[in-house]
Amino acid sequence: MRFILPLGIFAILVILLGLGLTMDPKRVPSPLIGKSAPAFDLPQLHNQSGSFSPDDFKGKVWVLSVWASWCVSCRAEHKVISRLAKMKLVDIVGLNYKDEPADGRRWLQQFGNPYVLSAVDIEGSAGIDWGVYGVPETFIIGKDGLIKHKHIGPVDDKALDEEIIPLLKTLI
C-alpha cells in the first residue's frame, strides 16, 4: 500500500517523458509570433562605428539570421541562407551571437557574406530577448515590425522552399 503513491508518480513521469520525446523540438511554438520584434541597438560587425536596431527596418519585410563562427550547424545552413540572399527577395540581417567579432568577420570572409549587415551580440542579451534557444535560428519580420515566423535550427533547402520563401512572398 505504501508503494502505490510513489509508483503512481513514477508512472505519470514516464508517460510525460514519453510524450515529450515524441515532440519535434523544431516545432516549439514561439510566444513572440505576432508580437513586435524585441528592441536592441548593437554594433555592426563590419562597421564598428555603426549600429543596428530592428527599428531601422520598420516598413520592410526582413529576415534575422542568428549565427556564430563556432556553430557547426551554421556552416551547413550558410549555403541555404546564401541561396536566399541571391534571390534578393528581402534583406537578411545577421545576428552574430556570443562570438568574438574578429572570428565572425573571418568566418564570413571564408564562407561568404549573405547579410546586408551583421549585428554583434557578444553578451547574448539580444538573443535572450528574441527567445533564442541556440544557433542557428531564423526569424521573419513583417513590414509592421511583428515577428511572423521563427525557424529553430538550421534552415535546410526543404524549409526554405516550402516554408520561408512562400511566407516571404505573401509578406512582400
C-alpha positions in Angstrom: 0.0 0.0 0.0 2.8 2.4 0.8 4.3 1.9 -2.7 1.2 2.9 -4.6 1.8 6.6 -4.4 5.4 6.5 -5.5 4.6 4.0 -8.3 1.7 6.3 -9.4 4.0 9.3 -9.6 6.7 7.3 -11.4 4.1 6.1 -14.0 2.9 9.7 -14.6 6.5 10.9 -15.0 7.2 8.0 -17.5 4.1 8.9 -19.5 5.1 12.6 -19.6 8.6 11.8 -20.6 7.3 9.5 -23.4 5.1 12.3 -24.7 7.9 14.8 -24.6 10.2 12.5 -26.6 7.6 12.3 -29.4 7.6 16.1 -29.9 9.6 17.8 -32.6 11.9 20.4 -30.9 11.8 22.5 -34.2 8.1 22.9 -33.7 8.3 24.6 -30.3 5.8 27.5 -30.6 7.4 30.9 -30.0 5.5 33.3 -27.8 6.9 36.1 -29.9 5.0 35.2 -33.1 2.6 38.1 -33.8 4.4 40.4 -31.3 6.8 43.3 -32.0 10.4 42.4 -32.7 12.3 43.0 -29.5 14.3 46.2 -29.5 18.1 46.3 -29.4 20.8 48.6 -30.5 24.0 46.7 -31.3 27.3 47.5 -33.1 27.7 46.2 -36.6 30.3 43.5 -37.3 31.9 45.2 -40.3 31.3 48.8 -39.3 32.3 49.3 -35.7 31.2 52.9 -35.7 27.7 51.9 -37.0 24.9 50.2 -35.1 21.8 48.3 -35.9 18.3 48.3 -34.4 15.2 46.4 -35.7 13.6 49.9 -36.0 16.0 50.5 -38.8 13.9 48.1 -41.0 10.4 49.2 -40.0 8.2 49.2 -43.0 10.2 46.4 -44.6 10.0 42.6 -44.6 13.3 41.2 -43.5 15.0 38.1 -42.1 17.1 37.9 -38.9 19.5 35.0 -39.1 21.2 34.2 -35.7 24.6 32.6 -36.3 28.1 32.2 -34.9 31.5 31.2 -36.2 31.7 28.4 -33.5 28.4 26.9 -34.6 28.8 23.7 -36.7 25.1 23.8 -37.8 25.5 27.4 -39.0 28.1 26.1 -41.5 25.5 23.7 -43.0 22.8 26.4 -43.0 25.1 29.0 -44.6 24.7 27.7 -48.1 20.9 27.9 -47.8 20.9 31.4 -46.4 23.3 32.4 -49.2 20.9 31.0 -51.7 18.1 33.0 -50.2 20.2 36.2 -50.3 20.9 35.6 -54.0 17.2 35.7 -54.7 17.1 39.3 -53.4 13.5 38.9 -52.0 14.3 40.6 -48.7 17.2 41.9 -46.7 18.9 39.4 -44.4 20.4 40.7 -41.3 22.8 38.5 -39.3 22.9 38.4 -35.6 26.4 37.3 -34.6 25.6 35.6 -31.3 28.1 35.2 -28.4 31.0 35.3 -30.8 34.2 37.3 -31.0 33.8 39.9 -33.7 37.2 39.0 -35.3 36.1 35.3 -35.5 32.8 36.3 -37.1 34.5 38.5 -39.7 37.0 35.8 -40.5 34.2 33.2 -40.9 32.2 35.4 -43.3 35.4 36.1 -45.3 36.0 32.4 -45.6 32.4 31.3 -46.4 30.9 34.4 -48.0 28.7 37.1 -46.5 24.9 36.8 -47.4 23.9 39.5 -44.9 23.3 43.2 -45.7 24.8 43.7 -42.2 25.5 41.7 -39.1 24.9 43.0 -35.6 27.3 41.8 -32.8 25.5 40.3 -29.8 28.7 39.3 -27.9 26.9 39.0 -24.5 23.8 37.3 -25.9 21.4 39.7 -24.4 19.5 40.5 -27.6 19.3 36.7 -28.3 17.7 36.2 -25.0 15.1 38.9 -25.7 14.4 37.2 -29.0 13.9 33.8 -27.3 16.9 32.2 -29.0 17.3 28.6 -27.8 20.6 28.1 -29.7 22.2 28.9 -33.0 21.2 28.9 -35.8 17.7 30.4 -35.6 15.9 32.4 -38.2 13.1 34.9 -37.8 10.9 36.6 -40.4 9.8 40.1 -39.5 6.9 41.8 -41.4 6.6 45.4 -42.5 4.6 46.1 -39.4 7.6 45.1 -37.2 5.9 42.0 -36.0 7.6 38.6 -35.9 5.8 36.4 -38.4 7.8 33.2 -38.2 10.6 31.5 -36.2 12.7 28.6 -37.5 14.7 26.8 -34.9 17.8 25.0 -36.0 19.5 25.1 -39.4 17.3 26.1 -42.4 17.6 23.4 -45.0 16.5 23.5 -48.7 13.1 22.0 -47.9 12.3 24.5 -45.1 13.5 27.4 -47.4 11.4 26.2 -50.4 8.3 25.1 -48.5 8.0 27.5 -45.6 10.2 30.5 -45.7 10.0 31.6 -49.4 6.3 31.1 -49.7 5.8 33.1 -46.5 8.1 35.9 -47.6 6.2 36.1 -50.9 2.9 36.7 -49.1 4.5 39.4 -47.0 6.4 41.5 -49.6 
